[in-house]
Amino acid sequence: MKRVLLIAGTRPEAIKLAPLVRELRNRSAELQPLLCSTGQQPDLLPPVWESFRLQPDFHLSVMCPGQPLAALSARLLEGLHPVIRDSRPDAVVVQGDTASALCGAQAAFYGRVPLVHVEAGLRTYDRYAPFPEEMNRVLIARLADLHCAPTEQAAHNLRSEGIAPEAIHITGNTGTDALLWTLDQLTAGNLSPACNMPTKRLPRVVATMHRRESFANGLASVCEALNALATDGDIELIVPLHPNPEAQSQVRAGLRPHPNLTMTPPLDYVSFVALMRSADVILTDSGGIQEEAPYLGVPVVVLRERTERQEGVSAGVATLVGFVSQNIVNACRKLLSASPGDETSGGHHTIYGDGTASARIARLIHSFLSA
């Protein structure tokens, strides 16, 4: 039996790796999954593991108050080395582009263990946007042996960088798998939102903001747009705060109290899925939400200058607006006024996945390790 070590440190990684862990466990005659939680987001990980009914095999505690990226990276490498040494995996799996993913890739390389990269090939081709994620995923690509690209565009990016075509496989995004599983569990009553939103009275706009590159002037401009939308009087605006303290403080300072505006504490994943399902438009700088909202049939206004998920923009289900307040307001109003026949409204868009990515990746890992 081949051992597969999966490394997750942040909530998005945990969400997107959880369905893959479950799929690998279903193939227990062939593969033994081991889950390592690095604790990069220590308060956000336990609810994800609990929701997906998973228990990590290894726990690291890498976070310190005010820790810079260099110190975090050093602690991750130092912590992951003995995990790989002692568990003796036949392959290491990392997801996406976080510090945990990059350091997991480096630790696998140092241990001469084959590396599988889930959600490979996303690019903006601007090394500082998003920062540091763009360079993290570029560097992981140089270390990976098996590249699981979510879309044809992501696979094309990898091929254009000289990655061997036979090492690249289009699998879809495991985030869609996690979303569908959660929706099924909500419908069946096996999961319940920890935080229930008020009954919808008006068209609902949900807004989330947290990216580092927005901190200088971007968040202030986004808040100005949200204030303008709230005062329109014909929508309700819900803003779940992000756990990042700097993002929280800037959003609290920038938003003015208004009857149509509700700020909530940070939401767990299940509660946020339930909230997304009720939205008419979502404004976000999150990568994962850009993937989830189209499947739910909810149009997205992307609060960034660049996106590595251009497929949604090309399909007309996402609008890239940057940080200019009036552009944000105009895009939101246009989407709210869209008729049911418009391409931006209604329907499940499977451009990022159809819910079977984890099964494909599990088969690829088994074939790779059996070769």
Secondary structure by P-SEA (a helix, b strand, c coil): cbbbbbbbccaaaaaaaaaaaaaaaaacccbbbbbbbccccccccaaaaaaaccccccccccccccccaaaaaaaaaaaaaaaaaaacccbbbbccccaaaaaaaaaaaaacbbbbbccccccccccccccaaaaaaaaaaacccccccccaaaaaaaaaaccccccccccccaaaaaaaaaaaaaaaccccccccccccccbbbbbbbbcccccccaaaaaaaaaaaaaacccbbbbbbbcccaaaaaaaaacccccccccccccccaaaaaaaaaaccbbbbccaaaaaaaaaacccccccccccccccccccccbbbbcccaaaaaaaaaaaaaccccccccccccccccccaaaaaaaaaaaaaaac
